[in-house]
Every structure is written in C-alpha cells, then in structure tokens.
Amino acid sequence: MNAEATDRTQKLAAMLRAVASRAADRSTGGVALVFATQEEGSLNDIRLRAASGFAVADDARGMARELLPTVRETLENGETRELPATPELGDRAAAGGIIYPLITDAHLHGALVVGSPSPLPGETREILLALAESLGAKLDHHRIQSECERLRIQVHERQDPVEDRSDEVLKLSEALFAQDIELLRSNEKLGKIERLKNDFIEKMSRELRTPLNGIIEAIISVLTSENEALSSGSKDALRQALDEGSAFLRTLQNILDLWKIKQGELPVEIQDVNFRELVDEAIFSVQDALGEKQNLRIEPRISENFPRVRTDLAKLSQILFLLLDNAAKFTDAGEIHIDAAIEQGRLVCHVTDTGMGICPDDQQLIFDEFFQVDEPSSQKYRGAGLGLTLVRDLVILLDGEVFVTSDVGRGTRFTVRVPILPA
C-alpha cells in the first residue's frame, strides 16, 4: 500500500470514529457502532470499524458480536430496522435502537447502529438518518477513490495501448465528481437540520425565560410588600411557587449553556479569582436546596489565605454550584465538604458527601445528558439530568478534567482539576 492509500485509509478510520461519536451524542447519551464490509457487497466479511458510548472496548466488541446476525439480515433487506430493547444492548440502549443500512447507488458498504437509553424523537431520527446517508456517501467516495488509484497504477505500469483503461478511469473520475456534489448536498442537509434545532432551542429558551423572570419577580414583590397581610398558607404556596420557578429557570439556563458550548459560543474569560470567596458564594446559593434537611451541613475546608488564581470566574462558580447542588440533592443527612489545593499549575477541588452513593454501572453514565440515577417515574430526586453534563462540558471548556469515586450507601466524591495561572 503506497503512502497516499495509507493516508486515505487513516482518514477513513478517523471519519468513522467521528461519525460514531456524533451519532452516540445525538442519541441522548446512547451508543453507536459502525459496521463496514472489507469487500464491497460481501456480508461474510462485515466487521465492526468504529464505536462510541462504551466504557471499555470489550463492551463494544461484545455488542457487535450479538448484533452481527441482525445487521447482516438488515443489509440483505436493505431497509432501516428498529431494534427492540434487549439486555444485550446494555443500559445505554435501554430503549432499543435503529440499524441504518449504508447503501449508495446500489453499493453496499455496511451499517450504522444506534442505541438510546430513551425513545428517540422524530427530529433526532431525522438527524441520524441524514448522518447515515452522509456516511454511506463517504464510504462510496472512498471506494471510487481506491478504484481510481488502482486503475491509474495499472495504466502507468502497462506499456501496450491503454485506451480502454483510460476510459474506465475517466468514468470513475466522473463518478467521483458526482460523489463530491452528493457529499456537499448531504453536509448541507445536516447543517440545515442542526441550524433548525439550534434556532428552536435558542428561541424556546428565550421565550420561556422572559415570562418566567416576570413571574418570579412578581412573587418576590408580593412576598416582600404584602408579607404581613398574607396568611401562612399563602406564604408557603408563594414560596413553593418561587422555588419551582427558580428551579425551572436554572434548567432553562443549563440547556442554553449546553447549547452555547456545543456551538462554541461560550468563550473563556480569564480573570483574578478569590477562590475562598467563590466557595462561600456557592454554598450560600445552594442553601435553598437543603430544604428541611436539618441534619445536613455544608462545610468548606479552604484556608482563609488560599492564594488568588486566574481562571474563568463565572464558569468555575457554576461548576461549584452544580456539584454542591447535586450533593445536597442526594444527601439526606451528614456532611458535604469542599476542599482544594494547587498542584502543578492546576486547581484541584474535591466535593465530598455522605449521601446514597452511586453504583459502578451508573458511574459510567452520570455525565450523560438527561441521565438520572432514580427511575424517571419515581421523581424522588427532581431534576432534568443536565447538571453533571454541564459540569463535564464546562470543565472540558476550561481544559480540565472531572472524576467521580463513590461507595454505595457511604457517599460520593467529585474531583475537578482545571489549569490556573497565578494572580
């Protein structure tokens, strides 16, 4: 294999991994596998080429073995196939999945398999279908490029008349140009769907936040100005409405922040930060989440002379609040403490609680969008399942890392490491 062919193969492998990652991300924290044939149209040598959403590679290979007969059957029929929820698909595909055949101009190249932890809405299905169509076109593009290269080598090596081969190369070049046009159209379609989705999220967030802010301000005004005239029942009802409205507003803001991060529209702004004061403000902000938990206290373990640092104040503050809020939600009694140190140019912060803990299987999923530890139907722990997702994305935006360690029934520790500069 020459250098050009090797480079083309490496780019193809990277593209397959990128598509798998994008499909898993679009399936609300699910999984994605890309199967491809070694030889065009042959179902006997189809194998796993890329996967995303799995904690370890062995899980992906195990699922691929389980799915291979179904994938072959789907490719023989040539039609998209729904997968029911089965134990073999794992928690990340609890709601089942979809197999998209990768067929372009009657050329069979493989399949994209997507599993999801929750039912996929129509808009997401449309995006995944467009992604599969684009992937099929790219694989066909690679096929034509490889065939063109093979014929060019043959033409170059032959000394006798090569008119027939030249005609064949010309036809393949024309097909390659047509594929370029098709890929452009496919990418344009994906871009249009993404823009429509993003516009919807931005407009809905704005349209909901504006009246919600007015409602919250009105409740605060009544509680402040008419406090003496209100009965205890009315005060409790208004305070509950205020808590519900504030929680809803935070959820909307989390959705909007996640959207901005994905669009690259949440810039990092470096400034001097008094970390001790930031911790105190985060603890004060999360007090409402404690509610009636009289036996739960939040204890900062940050020295008064903790050095000032330079980082993004707003994002670090949001990370601290979300981690403390999460700890308060899942801890009924005991302690939540926060400590920090500066190690090798990084701020290392730990938020530790004595709550219910997280089982090992769930630890792999807690940073996924909309994942909740309890059953959605129970509503014991309220929330949209976006807080820890936003923590992860904000930490990554700061070029940092976040880890979790936990013992069921004993508590959980989240560790955040972000690079900082001395103030």
N, C-alpha and C positions, 0 to 999 in steps of 0.2 A: 504494500500500500504506500503510495507516494505521500509527500508532505501535505499536498493540497487535499487529498482524500482524507488523510488523518485529521486535519483541521476541520474539515466538513463534518466528519463523524463526531468529533468532540463537541462541536457547536450543536449538532443534533441532540446529543445526550443532554447538554445543558438546557436546551429548549424544552425537552421532555420533562426534565425536573421542574422547570419554571411553570409549565402548564399544570403539572400535578399539584404544585404548591398553590397556584392560583385557584384551581378547582376546589381543593380542600378548604381554602379560605372562604370561598363563595358558598360553601355548603354549611355555613354556620358552625364551623369547628368540627367538620367531619373528616373523612378520609378520601383519598383519590389514588387510583392506580392506573398506569398507562401500560397496556399490553401492545406489543408490536411483533409482526412476523419477521423472521430472518429472511425469508424469500417471499416476494410478493404473491399474495393469494393463497399461500400454503398455511393451513390451520394446524399442521402437525408440528411445526417448529415455533409456534407463537409462545412468547415468554414475557415476563414482567421486565419492563425497561425503566420505570420510574414510579415512585410512590411518595406520598406526603400525608402527614397527620398521624404517623405512627411513632410511638415512644422508642421502639427499637426496630432494627431492620428485620429481625426474625418474625415479628408480628406481621409485617407486610408480606414476607415470603410465605408465611403460613396461610394468610388470607388468599394470596394469589393461587396457591395450590387448591384451596377449596373452591375458588371461583372459576378456575380454568375450564372445566367442562361446560359450565353455564355460558362462559364467554364464547367458547367455540360454537355452541348451539345458537347463540345470538348472532354471531357473524355469518353462520350458514343461512339464517333467515334474512339478515341484512336490515333489521329494524330495531329501533330503540326498545329496550326492555326494562320493565320495572322489577326491582328486587324486593321481595318481602323482608320484613325484619327477621333475621335469623341469628342464633347465637354465634355462628362463625364470623359474623361481621364485626362483633365487638360493640362496646359502649358507644364509640364514636359513630356507629352506623346503626343505632338502635331503631331508627325509623325506616330502615331499609335503604335502598339505593336505586341507581339507574345505570344501565350499560348503554353507552353510545358507540355504535359501530363507526370506525374511521374508514369510510369508503369515499373515494373521489374518482369520478369518471369511470366507474366500474372497477377501479383498482382497490383491492382490499389491503389495508395496512395494519389494522389492529383495532383496539377498543379503549375507550376511556370509561373507567368505572368510578362512580362517585357514591359514597355512603354518607348519610347525615344522621345526627342524633335527634333531629326533629323534622317533621314534614316540611318539604321544600315548597315555598310559594311559587306561583306562576312566573313572576319576574325573575327569580333565581334560576328556574328551569330554562328560561329563555337565554339567560347569560351562559349557562353551562352548555346548552345546545350550540350556541354560536362559538363557544370555545372549542367544542368538539369538531365542528365544521372547519374552524381555522386550523386545528391540529391536523386533521386529515389532509387539508390542502398543503400544509408544510411538509408532511411526510411524502406526499406525492411530488412535491417540488424537489425534495432530496432524491427521490427515485429517478426523476428525469435528469437531474444534475449528474448523478452517478452514471447513468446510461450514456449521457453525452460525453463524459470523460472517458468511458470505456471505448466508445467508438472513435474518439479523437486519437487515442493511443493506437488503436488498430490501423487507422488511416495513416498515422505517422510511420508505423513500422512496416507497412506494406509498400512494395516497390512497383507493383503492377497497377493498372488503371483502377481508380477508386471512385468512379462516378456514383455507383450505387450507394457506397458508404457515405459519400458526401451528401447525397440527397437525404439519407437517413438522419445524418447529423443535423441538417438544415431543418427537417421536420421536427426533430426533438427540440431544437433551439426555439422554433416557433411555439411548441407546446410549453416550453419553459417560460417564454414571454407571457403566454396566456395565463400560466400559473401565477406569475408576478402580479398580473392585473387582478386575479381572483383573490390573492392574499391581501392586496390593498383593500379590496371591497370587504373582505371578511374582517380585517382590522378596523375598517371604518364602521362596520356594523357593531362590533364590540364596543368601540369608542362611543357610539351614539347611545347604546344601551346604558353604559356607565354614566354618561352625562345626564341622561334622563333620571337615573336612580339618584345621582348626587344632587341634582336640582330638587328632586322630590324631598330628600332628607333635609336639605337646607331650608326650603320653603316651609315645610311642615314644622320644623323646629322653631323657625321664626314666628309663624302664625300661632303656634301654641304658646310660646313663651310670652308674647306680648300681653294677651289677656290674662295669663296666669300671674304675671307680675302685678297686674292691676288688682286681681282678686286677693293676692297675698297682702298687698299694701292696704287694701280696704279692711281686711281682717285685723291687721295690726293697728290701724287707725281706730277701729271700734273698740278693741281691747284696751287701747290707751286712753281714749277720750271718754268712753262710756263704762269704764270698769266698775265704778261704784253702783251704777244703775242696773248692771246685769246680774241675773241670778247665777248661782254656782253651776247649774246645769248648762246655762247658755255659755258661760265662760269655758267649761270643759268642751262643749261642742265646737266652739270657735278655735280653741287651742288644738283640738284634734284636726280640724279642717286646715289650720295653719301648718301643722306637722305633715299632713298628707300633701298639701300643695307644695311645701318646700322639698319634700322627697321627690315628687314628680318633676319639679323644676331641676333638681340635681340630675335626675335620669335623662332629661332632655339635653342638659348641658353635656353629660357624658357622651351621649350619642353624637352630638355636634362636634365634640373634641375628637372622638374617634374618627369621624368623617374627615375632619381637617388634617389629622395625622396621615391618613391614607392618601389624601390629596397633596400632601407636602405643603400644607398651608398653615402649619402651626410652627412658626420659627422659634429657634432657641435664642433667648436674650440673656446674656451673661451679666451679672451684677454682684455687688457685695451682699453677702447674706449672713445675718446673725442667726446661726442655726439654733441656738438655745431659745431665742425668741420665737423662731418659726415653730419649734416643737410646742411651746406654750400656747401659741395661737391655734395649732391643730387640735390640741387637747381641749381647749375651750370650745372650739367649733363642734366637736364630736360629743359634747356633754348631753345634748338632746337625745342622742342615740341610746344613752344609758337607760332612759325612761325610769321605770320603777325598780331597777336593779340596785338596790341599796347596798348589797354585799359585793359590789364590783367597783374597783377603783383603778384609775389610770395613774401610773407612777413614772415620771421622767427620771432617767438616770444620766443626765447630761450635766457636766460640771458648769458652774457659773462662768468660768473663764475659758470655756470652749472657744477655740480660735475662729475668727470670722473666715469665711471662704468665698470664693467666686464661683457661682453657678447660676442656673435659671431659677430665680426665687419662686415664681408662680408655679412652675411645674413641680419643683421639689415640695412646695406646700401642698399641692394637690395630691401628690403621691403619699405624703404623710397622713393627710386627712382620710384618704380612701383606705389605707391599711388599718388605721385606728378604727374607722367606722366598721370595717369588716370584722375586726377583732371584737368590737363591742357587740356586734350582732350575734356572734356565735359563742359568746362567753356569758353565762348567767351569773356566775359568782367567782370571786378570786381576784386576780390581778391581770392588768395589761401593763407591761412596762416597755419603755423605749430607751435604747442606749445607742451610742455612736462612738466612732473613733475615726481617725485619719490614718490610713495605711497606704504607703507608696503612691501618694498623689490621688488617692480615692477616698471619698466619704463612704464609710461602711456603717449602715444603720440597721438595727435589729428591732422589730416589733414582735414581742412575745406575749402570748396569752395563755390562760389556764382553762381554755374552753373545751369544746367537744372533740377537737382534733379532726384530722382528715385522713381517711383510709388511703393506702398506697395507690389503689386504682384511680381514685378521684384526684389525687395529687397531679396526675398527668393531664387533667382536664380543666383544672380550676381557672386557668388563664384564658380559656376559650370563651368566645362571645356567647352570652346567654346561658352559660352553664351554671346550674345551681346544685348545691350539694343535696338539698332535700328534694322530694318529689314536687314538681310544679303544682300538683293538685292540693298539696297539704297547706301551702302558704304559711308554714310556721315561721320561716325566715324570709321576710319580704325583700323584694329587690328584683332587678331585671337581669342580673348576672353579667353586668358590664363593668363593675368597679375594678376587679382584678385584671380584666382585659385592658382597661385604660392604664392601670399601674404598669403593666408589662410594656405597653406601647410608649408610655411617657419615659420609662427608664431606658428603653432602646433608643428613643429620640435623643436622650442625653448621653448616648454611647455607653450605657451602663448595663448591669445585669441584676436580675431578681431571682431569688431562690426560695424554696419552701421546704421546711422539715417539720414533721408532725407525728405525734403519737395519739392514736385514738383514745379519747377519754382523759387525756392528760394535757393537751394543749398544742399550739402551733407557733412556729417562729418563721417570719418572713425576713429575709435579708436582702437589702438593696445596696448595691455598690455603684457609685457614679463618680466619674472623674471630676476633680475640682482644681481650682487654682488658688494659691494663697491670696488673701485680700491685700 
